[in-house]
């Protein structure tokens, strides 16, 4: 069977936006790609699918699923059919994310200094004070170039109206960029001519851009600052990515035990003695960074690190305490932040969000739970999520009890039918729901977004949960002009 015959069997879901098809016709920006793919038969596609799996397996591209307190390492599922976005659509995404990050950086500077946005009652003081990621110990610390969010992954979805919406801001230690880069490398191997033929924008320079930004943040004017990547270690779910990025940038991958603080300066232990560290790209959460200030039993951090940070002798990327800006309850106020700091309307809209600490909002959500998804405000990876249209009565009663005990820790949003893309599954083209996580880098010269990002796919039929920890996979994302 040819791909052309498979296409005739491809059935879009009624009332949902399909990235490839519109009323039975292939959208213009997909036509050239599918004209090339139609030259292939199903057996050839299956061979390419198998080759892609072997490439991921051989390169050890894995992630860890935490379930029932057991860490299970898995190969990251990859679908060989690329997701395609036009350059015009990408321009709007790029402008929207740049606007959002500009406002979020201003917000973080504000709440760790003058707190004008609280005094002007744009955002409630109680919301910030109750956020577990608001770190009072870093209040008043000046960070290089007033940048608090250097590396971010902003989750977007496309609704049934074809518009992109912001779903989440991942600002602490966003992961997945290595999969974006590896997806592209695997695509080059299985479809060697198609990228150039379709003028797909490149993503390979992400590590170079990241390295340049890290170097630029060194607190002293020296020609060769020392930059390290601080990892929690081999048991972390994103350890593959830590090793990948350190290797790509040519910097040392260190654990807390490899660093020491002396006289408010950070040093790395080497075979030649101690070497001063100027910039730390940390993939360790705030709570574990410095056992002298945070969790005293943490073996992942470095005693005294915050003293060196406060003295301005080391830059920490992302800035300590920036997690307050990716609290899912704070997310609801980002459009107001954009208006307050920039006097602009948001280019990319939020999904309507209900704070369950609000009695009326909670009542509305409880009465309409079948149309809602409930999330913990400071949880990631899809853990703790309740899909109101799938939850059993018993599960909902447990969730409701938890919400009523601690409503600040939950928000709810209407269930949005994510757009679908064609996936090659079991020898057929089948629609599956997707989101998009572009990666943005903020440095002294502005905000850069690598054209593409990670398209995450809900591989289970009918599922809207795209997280890798919940059975999701990924695709290569092509931006074409």
C-alpha positions in Angstrom: 0.0 0.0 0.0 1.3 3.5 -0.8 1.2 6.6 1.4 -1.4 8.1 -1.1 -3.7 5.2 -0.3 -3.1 5.7 3.5 -4.0 9.3 3.1 -7.4 8.4 1.8 -8.0 6.4 5.0 -6.9 9.3 7.2 -10.0 10.5 9.2 -9.9 13.9 11.0 -11.9 14.4 14.2 -15.1 16.4 13.8 -14.8 19.9 15.3 -11.0 19.7 15.9 -8.2 21.5 14.1 -6.1 19.1 12.1 -2.6 20.4 11.2 -2.5 18.6 7.9 -6.1 18.6 6.6 -8.9 21.1 6.1 -12.3 19.8 5.0 -10.7 16.8 3.4 -8.0 18.6 1.5 -4.3 18.7 2.4 -3.3 22.2 3.6 -0.9 24.0 1.2 2.1 23.9 3.5 1.9 20.1 3.8 1.4 19.5 0.1 5.1 19.5 -1.0 6.2 17.3 1.9 3.4 14.8 1.3 4.1 14.8 -2.4 7.5 13.5 -1.6 6.3 11.0 1.0 3.7 9.7 -1.4 6.6 8.2 -3.5 7.2 5.8 -0.6 5.3 2.7 0.2 4.2 1.4 3.6 7.1 -1.1 3.8 9.6 1.7 3.3 8.0 3.9 5.9 8.0 0.9 8.3 11.7 0.4 7.7 12.4 4.1 8.3 10.3 3.9 11.5 12.4 0.9 12.6 15.6 2.7 11.8 14.5 5.7 13.8 13.8 3.5 16.8 17.2 1.9 16.5 19.0 5.3 16.3 17.3 6.5 19.5 18.1 3.2 21.2 21.8 3.2 20.1 22.2 6.7 21.2 20.6 6.0 24.6 18.0 8.8 24.2 16.0 8.1 27.3 13.9 9.6 30.0 12.8 8.3 33.4 9.2 7.7 34.4 8.4 7.9 38.1 5.5 5.7 39.0 4.7 3.9 42.2 8.0 5.4 43.6 10.0 3.4 41.0 12.1 5.1 38.3 11.7 3.4 35.0 14.1 4.4 32.2 12.5 4.4 28.7 13.4 5.2 25.1 11.6 8.4 24.1 8.9 7.5 21.4 9.4 9.3 18.1 6.9 9.6 15.2 8.6 9.9 11.8 6.0 12.2 10.1 7.1 15.8 10.8 4.7 18.5 12.1 4.8 21.5 9.8 4.2 25.2 10.8 4.4 28.1 8.3 6.9 30.9 8.7 4.0 33.4 9.1 2.5 31.5 12.0 6.0 31.1 13.5 6.5 34.9 13.4 3.4 35.4 15.6 4.5 32.7 18.0 8.0 34.2 18.2 6.7 37.7 18.9 4.2 36.5 21.4 6.8 34.5 23.4 9.3 37.4 23.3 6.6 39.8 24.7 5.7 37.3 27.4 9.3 36.7 28.5 10.0 40.4 28.6 7.1 41.0 31.0 8.0 37.9 33.1 11.5 39.1 33.6 10.2 42.5 34.6 7.8 40.9 37.0 10.6 38.8 38.7 12.8 41.9 39.1 9.8 43.8 40.6 8.7 41.2 43.1 12.3 40.7 44.4 12.8 44.5 44.8 10.1 47.2 44.8 7.0 45.1 44.4 5.1 47.8 42.5 2.8 45.2 40.9 1.6 44.1 44.3 1.3 47.7 45.7 -0.8 48.6 42.6 -3.0 45.6 43.3 -2.5 44.0 39.9 -1.6 40.7 41.5 -2.6 39.7 45.1 0.2 39.8 47.7 -1.3 36.6 49.2 -0.7 34.8 45.9 3.0 35.6 45.9 3.4 35.0 49.6 1.8 31.6 49.4 3.9 30.5 46.4 6.4 27.8 47.5 8.8 29.0 44.8 9.0 32.6 46.1 12.4 32.6 47.7 12.7 35.3 50.3 16.5 34.6 50.7 17.1 36.1 47.3 15.1 39.3 47.8 17.3 42.3 46.8 19.9 40.3 45.0 20.9 41.9 41.7 21.3 39.5 38.8 23.3 40.3 35.6 21.4 42.4 33.1 18.2 42.0 35.2 17.6 38.7 33.5 16.0 36.1 35.7 14.6 33.7 33.0 17.5 32.8 30.7 16.1 29.5 29.5 12.5 28.7 29.1 10.1 26.3 27.4 6.7 27.9 26.7 4.0 25.3 26.1 1.5 26.2 23.3 -1.6 24.5 22.0 -3.7 25.2 19.0 -7.4 25.2 19.7 -10.3 24.3 17.4 -10.3 27.9 16.0 -6.8 27.4 14.6 -5.3 29.9 17.0 -2.2 29.2 19.2 -2.7 29.7 23.0 -0.2 29.7 25.8 -0.8 26.7 28.1 2.1 26.9 30.5 5.3 28.8 31.2 8.2 26.5 32.1 10.8 28.7 33.6 12.7 26.8 36.3 14.6 24.0 34.6 12.7 23.3 31.4 13.6 20.0 29.8 13.2 18.4 26.3 15.5 20.6 24.2 17.8 17.7 23.6 15.0 15.7 22.1 14.2 18.6 19.8 17.8 18.4 18.5 18.0 14.6 18.3 14.6 14.5 16.5 16.1 16.7 13.8 19.3 14.5 13.6 17.2 11.4 13.2 15.0 13.0 10.5 18.1 13.9 8.6 19.0 10.2 8.6 15.7 8.9 7.5 14.6 11.6 5.1 18.0 13.0 4.0 16.8 15.2 1.1 13.5 16.5 2.4 14.8 19.1 4.8 16.7 21.1 2.2 14.1 20.6 -0.5 11.5 22.2 1.8 13.7 24.9 3.1 13.2 23.9 6.7 14.7 26.3 9.2 17.6 24.9 11.2 17.7 24.3 15.0 21.2 22.9 15.4 22.7 26.2 16.7 20.8 26.0 20.0 23.8 24.8 22.0 26.0 27.5 20.5 23.5 30.2 21.4 23.1 28.9 24.9 26.9 28.7 25.4 27.3 32.3 24.2 24.6 33.5 26.6 26.2 31.6 29.5 29.6 33.1 28.8 28.1 36.6 28.6 26.7 36.3 32.1 30.1 35.9 33.8 30.2 38.5 36.6 33.8 39.5 35.8 35.3 40.8 32.6 37.6 37.8 31.8 38.4 36.3 28.5 37.7 32.7 29.3 35.1 32.4 32.1 34.5 28.9 33.5 30.9 27.6 32.9 29.6 24.3 34.3 26.3 22.4 34.1 25.2 21.3 37.6 23.2 18.1 37.5 21.4 16.2 40.3 23.1 13.1 38.9 22.4 9.9 37.0 19.0 9.2 38.8 17.4 12.4 37.5 14.8 11.9 34.8 16.6 14.4 32.5 20.1 13.1 33.0 20.5 12.2 29.4 19.8 15.8 28.5 22.3 17.2 31.0 25.1 15.1 29.5 24.0 15.9 26.0 24.0 19.7 26.5 27.3 19.7 28.5 29.0 17.7 25.7 27.5 19.9 22.9 28.7 23.1 24.7 32.1 21.7 25.7 31.6 22.5 29.4 32.1 20.4 32.5 29.1 18.4 33.8 29.4 18.5 37.6 27.5 17.4 40.7 27.3 19.3 43.9 30.2 17.2 45.4 32.4 18.5 42.6 32.1 22.1 43.7 33.2 23.9 46.8 32.7 27.5 48.1 35.6 29.4 49.7 35.6 33.0 50.6 32.3 33.5 48.8 33.7 32.1 45.5 32.8 28.9 43.8 35.5 26.4 42.8 35.5 23.2 40.8 37.7 20.4 42.0 40.0 19.3 39.2 43.1 17.0 39.0 45.1 20.3 38.8 43.6 21.8 41.9 40.7 24.2 42.4 39.4 26.2 39.4 37.1 29.1 40.0 33.6 28.8 38.4 31.9 31.9 37.1 28.6 30.7 35.6 26.5 27.7 36.7 23.8 26.3 34.4 21.9 24.5 37.1 19.5 21.7 36.6 18.9 21.4 40.3 15.8 22.9 41.9 16.1 25.8 44.3 15.3 23.8 47.4 18.4 21.6 46.9 20.9 24.2 45.8 22.4 25.2 49.1 21.9 23.1 52.2 23.0 26.0 54.4 19.9 27.9 53.4 17.4 25.4 52.1 17.0 21.7 52.6 19.8 20.9 55.2 20.0 17.3 54.1 20.4 18.0 50.4 23.5 16.3 48.9 22.7 17.7 45.4 23.7 21.3 46.1 26.8 23.2 47.3 27.1 24.6 50.9 27.6 28.4 50.7 26.5 28.7 47.1 24.0 31.4 47.8 26.6 33.5 49.6 28.7 33.5 46.5 25.6 34.4 44.4 24.6 37.2 46.7 28.2 38.6 46.5 27.9 38.6 42.7 30.9 36.2 42.3 28.9 33.6 40.4 25.9 33.7 38.0 23.3 31.0 38.4 21.1 30.2 35.4 18.1 30.3 35.6 18.1 32.8 38.5 17.2 31.4 41.9 13.6 32.1 42.9 12.2 32.4 39.3 9.8 29.5 39.9 7.3 32.0 41.3 6.6 33.1 37.7 5.8 29.5 36.5 3.3 28.8 39.3 0.1 27.8 37.4 -1.9 30.2 39.6 0.4 33.1 38.7 0.1 32.2 35.0 -3.4 33.6 35.1 -2.0 37.0 35.7 0.6 37.1 32.9 -1.8 39.0 30.5 -2.2 41.6 33.2 1.6 41.8 33.7 2.0 42.4 29.9 -0.4 45.3 30.2 1.1 46.6 33.4 4.8 46.6 32.4 4.6 47.0 28.6 1.3 48.7 28.1 0.5 46.2 25.3 -2.2 43.6 24.7 -0.9 40.0 24.8 0.0 38.7 21.3 -0.7 35.1 22.4 -3.7 34.5 24.7 -3.9 32.4 27.8 -6.3 29.5 28.4 -9.1 30.6 30.7 -7.9 29.6 34.2 -9.8 29.2 37.5 -8.0 29.7 40.8 -9.6 27.1 43.1 -8.7 29.2 46.1 -11.6 31.4 44.9 -14.9 30.1 46.4 -17.1 31.0 43.4 -14.6 29.7 40.9 -14.2 26.4 42.8 -18.0 26.0 42.9 -18.2 26.6 39.2 -15.5 24.0 38.5 -17.0 21.4 40.8 -20.4 21.8 39.0 -18.8 21.5 35.6 -16.0 19.1 36.3 -16.7 17.0 33.2 -15.5 19.9 31.1 -12.5 20.8 33.2 -8.9 19.7 33.7 -7.6 20.3 37.2 -3.8 20.8 37.8 -1.6 21.3 40.8 -0.1 24.7 40.7 3.5 23.6 41.2 3.6 20.2 39.6 4.9 19.3 36.2 5.2 16.3 33.9 1.5 15.7 33.9 1.6 14.3 37.4 -1.4 15.2 39.6 -3.6 16.1 36.7 -7.3 15.3 36.7 -9.1 15.1 33.4 -12.8 15.7 34.4 -14.1 13.8 31.4 -12.1 10.7 32.2 -11.9 10.6 36.0 -13.8 7.9 37.9 -16.2 8.8 40.8 -13.7 7.4 43.3 -10.8 9.3 41.8 -12.8 12.5 41.7 -13.8 12.3 45.4 -10.1 11.8 46.4 -9.1 14.8 44.2 -12.0 16.9 45.6 -11.0 16.2 49.1 -7.4 17.3 48.3 -8.6 20.5 46.6 -10.8 21.4 49.6 -8.0 20.8 52.0 -5.5 23.0 50.1 -7.3 25.0 47.3 -4.3 27.4 46.7 -2.4 24.4 45.2 -4.9 23.8 42.4 -6.2 25.6 39.3 -8.7 24.4 36.7 -9.0 25.1 32.9 -11.6 24.1 30.4 -10.6 21.0 28.4 -9.3 22.2 25.1 -9.4 19.8 22.2 -5.8 20.1 21.1 -5.1 20.1 17.4 -4.2 16.8 15.7 -1.4 15.7 13.4 -0.9 12.6 11.3 1.2 9.9 13.0 2.5 6.7 11.4 1.2 4.1 13.9 0.8 0.3 13.2 1.3 0.9 9.4 -1.5 3.5 9.2 -1.7 7.3 9.3 -3.7 8.2 12.4 -4.6 11.6 14.0 -3.1 12.2 17.4 -3.3 15.3 19.6 -0.2 17.5 20.0 1.2 20.6 21.8 4.3 22.6 21.0 7.2 23.7 23.3 9.4 26.3 21.7 12.7 27.0 23.6 13.7 30.6 24.2 17.0 32.0 25.3 17.2 35.4 27.0 20.6 37.2 27.0 22.0 40.7 27.1 21.3 41.0 23.4 17.7 40.1 23.5 15.5 37.0 23.3 16.2 34.3 20.7 13.9 31.4 19.9 15.1 28.5 17.9 12.6 28.0 15.0 10.9 24.8 15.8 10.6 23.4 19.3 9.5 20.1 20.6 6.1 18.8 19.3 4.8 16.4 22.0 2.3 13.8 20.9 -0.4 12.0 22.9 0.2 8.6 21.3 -2.8 6.9 22.9 -5.9 7.3 20.8 -8.2 10.0 22.1 -5.7 11.1 24.8 -5.0 14.8 25.4 -2.0 14.2 27.7 1.2 14.6 25.8 3.7 14.3 28.6 6.4 11.7 28.0 5.9 10.5 31.6 2.2 9.8 30.7 2.7 7.8 27.5 3.5 10.7 25.1 6.1 10.9 22.4 7.4 13.5 20.1 7.9 14.7 16.5 10.3 16.8 14.5 8.8 20.3 14.1 9.4 22.0 10.7 9.1 25.7 10.2 8.9 26.4 6.5 8.6 29.6 4.4 
